[in-house]
Amino acid sequence: MPLGVQVAERIRADISKGGLQPGDELPSEAEYGERFEVSQRVVRDALRTLNNEGIISTRQGKRAVVGSLRPDAMGNYIRFLVDTDPGAIDELMDFRALLEGHAARLAAEQATDDDIAQMKSALARVLEAGDDLEARVPADLRLHELISRSCGNRLVDSMLGVLADTLAEERRRGAQITRQKGVGHDETNHQHVALIDAIAAHDGDAAQRSAVEIVQRARRYWSTAARP
C-alpha cells in the first residue's frame, strides 16, 4: 500500500477516534511527518486524498481542518451525472423520494417541539414567497433541511446535505417550469402544509406519503417540460 494511502488511513482513524468535530484544526504537515516518520510530501498526498473525500478541508497557508463529514465525493458524482445525462434527473427524483420520504417518517417519530416550531416558521417563509423564486427556493431548501436534520439518521441527513446544490438547481428549474406552464404553487403549498402537519402530529405514514407526493409532483413537471 502506498505510503500516502497508509498515512491517510491513520489520519482518518485519528479523526474518528479523537472525537474531532467539523472545523477542528489538524496537526501541521511537519507534525504529521514527524509522527508517522514520513516526508511532508507524503503527508501532503494523504491530506489531498482526505480533502477529495470531504473528510478534511485544506486551506492555502493554513492548517487543514476536519470537513463537514459528508460524502462530498458522492455529491460530486451525482452533479456530474445529472449535468452529463439529462435522463438521470429521473434517477435523482427516485433517490430524492426515497431519502426525503424516509427522513419525513423519522422526523415525525423523533422531532421535538422546538424542531416543529422551526419547521412551521420555515414553512411560513415558503408560503410567503409565493412565485418569487429567489425567495422560494432557499426557503424550500431550508424547510427540507430542518426535516432532514431532525430525522435522527446521520447518513440520511448527510446524503441529503450533499444533494443541496443539485436540489437547489432542480427546485429552481422545476419552479420555472411550473410558472411557464401557467400553474401556481397552490398544490405544492398544500402538500407542504400537509407534510408539516403530519410531522407535528407524529404521523409517520402521512409524513412519508406527503414527502413522496411532493417529489412525484416535481417529477411530473420535469417529464412534461419538453412538451409544447
C-alpha positions as CSV (number, residue, x, y, z in Angstrom):
1,M,0.0,0.0,0.0
2,P,1.5,3.4,-1.0
3,L,2.7,5.5,2.0
4,G,0.3,8.3,1.2
5,V,-2.6,5.9,1.5
6,Q,-1.3,4.5,4.7
7,V,-0.9,7.9,6.2
8,A,-4.4,8.9,5.0
9,E,-5.8,5.8,6.8
10,R,-4.0,6.8,10.0
11,I,-5.2,10.4,9.9
12,R,-8.7,9.2,9.2
13,A,-8.5,6.9,12.3
14,D,-7.2,9.8,14.4
15,I,-10.2,11.9,13.4
16,S,-12.6,9.1,14.2
17,K,-11.1,8.0,17.5
18,G,-10.2,11.5,18.6
19,G,-13.8,12.8,18.6
20,L,-12.8,15.7,16.4
21,Q,-15.7,17.9,15.1
22,P,-16.1,19.7,11.8
23,G,-13.9,22.8,11.8
24,D,-11.4,21.5,14.3
25,E,-7.8,22.1,13.2
26,L,-5.5,19.2,12.5
27,P,-1.7,19.0,13.2
28,S,0.6,20.6,10.7
29,E,2.2,18.7,7.8
30,A,5.5,18.8,9.7
31,E,3.9,17.4,12.8
32,Y,2.3,14.6,10.9
33,G,5.6,13.9,9.1
34,E,7.4,13.6,12.4
35,R,4.7,11.4,14.0
36,F,4.4,9.0,11.1
37,E,8.2,9.2,10.1
38,V,7.4,10.2,6.5
39,S,8.2,13.2,4.4
40,Q,5.9,16.2,4.2
41,R,5.3,15.4,0.6
42,V,3.8,12.0,1.6
43,V,1.7,13.9,4.3
44,R,0.5,16.4,1.6
45,D,-0.6,13.5,-0.6
46,A,-2.5,11.9,2.2
47,L,-4.2,15.2,3.1
48,R,-5.1,15.7,-0.6
49,T,-6.8,12.3,-0.6
50,L,-8.8,13.1,2.5
51,N,-9.7,16.5,1.1
52,N,-11.1,14.9,-2.0
53,E,-13.2,12.6,0.1
54,G,-14.6,15.5,2.1
55,I,-13.2,14.3,5.4
56,I,-11.0,17.3,5.8
57,S,-10.8,20.8,4.2
58,T,-7.4,22.2,3.2
59,R,-6.7,25.9,3.2
60,Q,-3.9,27.7,1.5
61,G,-1.3,28.7,4.0
62,K,-3.3,27.4,7.0
63,R,-3.7,24.1,8.7
64,A,-6.3,21.6,7.4
65,V,-9.5,21.3,9.4
66,V,-12.0,18.5,9.8
67,G,-14.5,18.7,7.0
68,S,-18.3,18.6,7.1
69,L,-18.0,14.8,7.4
70,R,-20.4,14.5,4.4
71,P,-19.9,12.2,1.4
72,D,-19.0,15.1,-0.9
73,A,-17.5,12.7,-3.5
74,M,-20.9,11.1,-3.9
75,G,-22.5,14.6,-4.3
76,N,-19.9,15.5,-7.0
77,Y,-20.7,12.3,-8.8
78,I,-24.5,13.0,-8.7
79,R,-24.0,16.5,-10.0
80,F,-21.7,15.2,-12.8
81,L,-24.3,12.5,-13.7
82,V,-27.2,15.0,-13.9
83,D,-25.1,17.5,-15.9
84,T,-23.9,15.0,-18.5
85,D,-27.1,12.9,-18.8
86,P,-30.5,14.7,-18.8
87,G,-32.2,11.4,-18.3
88,A,-30.5,11.0,-14.9
89,I,-33.0,13.5,-13.4
90,D,-35.5,10.6,-13.1
91,E,-32.9,8.7,-11.1
92,L,-32.3,11.8,-8.9
93,M,-36.0,12.1,-8.3
94,D,-36.2,8.4,-7.3
95,F,-33.3,8.9,-4.9
96,R,-34.8,12.1,-3.5
97,A,-38.2,10.4,-2.9
98,L,-36.5,7.5,-1.2
99,L,-34.4,9.7,1.1
100,E,-36.9,12.5,1.8
101,G,-39.8,10.1,2.4
102,H,-37.8,8.2,5.0
103,A,-36.5,11.4,6.5
104,A,-40.0,12.7,6.9
105,R,-41.2,9.5,8.6
106,L,-38.3,9.6,11.0
107,A,-38.8,13.3,11.7
108,A,-42.5,12.6,12.5
109,E,-41.3,10.0,15.0
110,Q,-38.5,12.0,16.6
111,A,-39.0,15.7,16.1
112,T,-39.1,17.8,19.2
113,D,-41.4,20.7,19.9
114,D,-38.6,23.1,19.0
115,D,-37.9,21.2,15.8
116,I,-41.5,21.5,14.8
117,A,-41.6,25.2,15.7
118,Q,-38.7,25.8,13.4
119,M,-40.3,23.8,10.6
120,K,-43.5,25.9,10.9
121,S,-41.5,29.1,10.7
122,A,-39.7,27.9,7.6
123,L,-43.0,26.8,6.1
124,A,-44.4,30.3,6.6
125,R,-41.5,31.7,4.6
126,V,-42.2,29.3,1.8
127,L,-45.8,30.3,1.7
128,E,-45.0,34.0,1.9
129,A,-42.5,33.7,-1.0
130,G,-45.3,32.8,-3.5
131,D,-43.9,32.8,-7.0
132,D,-40.7,34.7,-6.1
133,L,-38.2,32.1,-7.0
134,E,-35.3,34.0,-5.4
135,A,-37.1,33.8,-2.1
136,R,-38.9,30.5,-2.6
137,V,-36.0,28.2,-3.5
138,P,-33.8,28.9,-0.4
139,A,-36.9,28.9,1.8
140,D,-37.9,25.5,0.5
141,L,-34.4,24.1,0.9
142,R,-34.3,25.4,4.5
143,L,-37.6,23.7,5.3
144,H,-36.4,20.3,4.0
145,E,-33.0,20.8,5.7
146,L,-34.8,21.1,9.0
147,I,-36.8,18.0,8.4
148,S,-33.6,16.1,7.4
149,R,-31.7,17.4,10.5
150,S,-34.5,16.3,12.9
151,C,-34.8,12.7,11.4
152,G,-32.0,11.4,13.7
153,N,-30.3,9.4,11.0
154,R,-26.9,11.0,10.2
155,L,-26.5,9.0,7.0
156,V,-29.8,10.2,5.6
157,D,-29.1,13.7,6.7
158,S,-25.6,13.8,5.2
159,M,-26.7,12.4,1.9
160,L,-29.5,15.0,1.6
161,G,-26.9,17.6,2.6
162,V,-24.6,16.8,-0.3
163,L,-27.5,16.9,-2.7
164,A,-28.3,20.5,-1.6
165,D,-26.7,22.3,-4.5
166,T,-28.1,19.9,-7.1
167,L,-31.5,20.1,-5.4
168,A,-31.4,23.9,-5.4
169,E,-31.0,23.9,-9.1
170,E,-33.6,21.2,-9.6
171,R,-36.1,23.2,-7.5
172,R,-35.3,26.4,-9.3
173,R,-35.8,24.9,-12.7
174,G,-38.9,23.0,-11.5
175,A,-40.4,26.2,-10.3
176,Q,-39.6,27.9,-13.6
177,I,-41.3,25.1,-15.5
178,T,-44.3,25.4,-13.2
179,R,-44.5,29.1,-14.0
180,Q,-44.0,28.6,-17.7
181,K,-46.9,26.2,-17.7
182,G,-49.1,28.8,-16.1
183,V,-49.5,26.8,-12.9
184,G,-49.1,28.4,-9.5
185,H,-47.7,26.8,-6.3
186,D,-51.0,26.3,-4.5
187,E,-50.9,22.5,-4.8
188,T,-47.3,22.4,-3.7
189,N,-48.1,24.7,-0.8
190,H,-50.9,22.4,0.3
191,Q,-48.6,19.4,0.1
192,H,-46.0,21.2,2.3
193,V,-48.6,22.2,4.8
194,A,-49.8,18.6,4.9
195,L,-46.3,17.4,5.4
196,I,-45.5,19.7,8.4
197,D,-49.0,18.9,9.9
198,A,-48.2,15.2,9.7
199,I,-44.8,15.7,11.4
200,A,-46.4,17.8,14.1
201,A,-49.0,15.1,14.6
202,H,-46.2,12.5,14.7
203,D,-47.9,10.6,11.9
204,G,-45.1,8.8,10.1
205,D,-47.2,7.3,7.4
206,A,-48.8,10.6,6.4
207,A,-45.5,12.4,6.6
208,Q,-43.8,9.9,4.3
209,R,-46.7,10.0,1.9
210,S,-46.7,13.8,1.7
211,A,-42.9,14.0,1.2
212,V,-43.1,11.5,-1.7
213,E,-46.0,13.2,-3.2
214,I,-44.1,16.5,-3.3
215,V,-41.2,14.8,-5.2
216,Q,-43.6,13.0,-7.5
217,R,-45.3,16.3,-8.4
218,A,-42.0,17.8,-9.3
219,R,-41.1,14.8,-11.3
220,R,-44.3,15.1,-13.4
221,Y,-43.4,18.6,-14.4
222,W,-39.9,17.5,-15.3
223,S,-41.3,14.8,-17.5
224,T,-43.7,17.2,-19.4
225,A,-41.2,20.1,-19.6
226,A,-40.3,19.3,-23.2
227,R,-43.9,19.1,-24.4
228,P,-45.5,22.1,-26.1
